Amino acid sequence: MKAAVLVLDGAFDSGLSAVLDVLHSANALSGQLAGARPPRFDIRTVGVRRLVRTGLGHRVDTEGVAEAEDADILVVPALMERRPETLVDLVGSTAHRVARRVLAEARERRTPLATSCTGTFLLAESGVLDGLTATTSWWLAPVFRERYRRVTVDESRMVTTSDGVTTAGAAFGHLDLALAIVRMRSPALADLVRRYLVVDDRASQAAYTIPSALARHDPLVSAFEQWVRARIGEPLSIAEAARHLGVSERTLQRTVTRTLGCSPIRLVQDLRIEQAEHLLRTTPLPLAAVARRVGYESPGPLRTLLRDRRGLAPRDLRS
């Protein structure tokens, strides 16, 4: 399987390393599998320029992008740019015009594509994610959702594949991305690599999400988040919140959904889960008392939310 890794100027160093380390580890470990071995990865580092400088200034010598034309998969490590507005300008700039063309042409050839973190913005800017479902760094999702409205973004997922395009979440999601590529060839080999590299099996970014970081992308959503936090232990009404904030309930619903991709009720639940997790980790309060402090009369609904949203039981947080 020919895997072309497209390295661009300003690439995220550990993202690039993670992809290469996992793929090379898969080649090294495949001999330990019983029975027929999966095909080895023919790993090529390609670039629009022969000499690339990573985000931390390290030199990477690459082969020409022509090597990607017959690749079985084209992988794009993220760019090292954390500021949302600057990132949007960067991926749409003339500096990455050739990269956008390479990605668009690969999509036309139906070459599978894969990226993580900020790399999803480059794929979206190239048009290859139009009509597809993707994930991205959870904290960049509001900006992504606003700019790329033809893409269905689900930032709760760690990895998602849609019509041959695989995307992964925040920066160290590159590990999950690379393991997903190995899993396409051999689930057993992917599990072996995961164990040797001591990588947790993470299906979701939800446990890492900070609701307040998402909410600040819109003033109304930020004000709603603060209103909820101030009343986290009380019964809450979305209609009452809207009146307090001076907008209609419909406007509040629409704004939260547009910014966060979820309903106001879902945001309330996420904030309650966040506070409950903190109390369970840092205090000896019994579950019933924690539930009351975050607005639930009994522990049952909180226990259900922790299981469904985090895949955890309260005792897991205690330990």
C-alpha positions, 0 to 999 in steps of 0.5 A: 500500500503506497502511502504518500504523506504531504508535508507542507511548510509550517507542518505540525511537527509531532503530527508528522512524526506520529503519522510516520512513526505509526506507519513505520511501526506497522511495517516493523510489527507485521511479522508478529501476526499469525497467518498471512501478513498484511501488505507493507506500507510504501511510505513516501514523504512528498511536498510541493517543494523539495525542502520543507520547514516544519512549524518548529523549523526542522528541515524535511526533504521531500519527493515531488507531489507526482509521487502522490498520483498513484498513491493508495492514500494521501495523508496531510499532517496538520499545520502549526497554526492555532489562531482560528482567523489566521488559520482560515487566511493561511489555508486560503492563501496563495502559499497553499494554492498548489497544495489545494490543487493537489488535494482537489486532483487527488479527490477527482482520482478518488484517492483516499485522503486523510488529515487531522486537526488544522489539516481539515481546514485545508481539505475543506478549503480545497472543496474535497469535504463538501457534502461529507461528514468530518471531524476537527479539533473540538475547539476549532469546530465553531469556526469550521462550521461557520466557514464550511457550511457544506460540510457536516462537522461532528467534533465529538468524534475522534476519527470519522471516515466519509466517502473515502476521506478520513479526518481526525480531531485535535493535534494528537489525534494524528495517532488515532488517524494513523492507526485508522489507516493501519486498521483499513489494512488489518485491524489486528495489526492496528491493535498490535501497534496501539499496544506497542506504542501505548495509545489509548483507544479513544473514540471521542473527543467529548471528554476533552471538550471545554464548553466555555472555550466553544461558547466564547466564539459567539457573544450570545452563546457566551452569555448563555453559558455564563447564565447557566453556570451561575444557576447550575444547581437549579431547574433551568428553563431555556425560555427564561434564559432567552428572556434574561438575555433579551432575545427570543427563544428561537434566536437562542436555539438557532444561535447555539445550534449554529455555533456549537452544533447542538441544542441549548439543552445539550449545552446545559447537560454538557456544563452539568457533566463538566461540573459533576466530573470536577466534583467527583474527582476532587471531593468525597461528596456522594453521587446523590449530593453531586447530582443535586449540586448540578441540578438533578434531584436524583443521581440516575440522570447524571449516571446515564449522562456520564455513561452515554457522553463519557463512557464512564461510571462515577466510580471511574472518576473516583479512582 
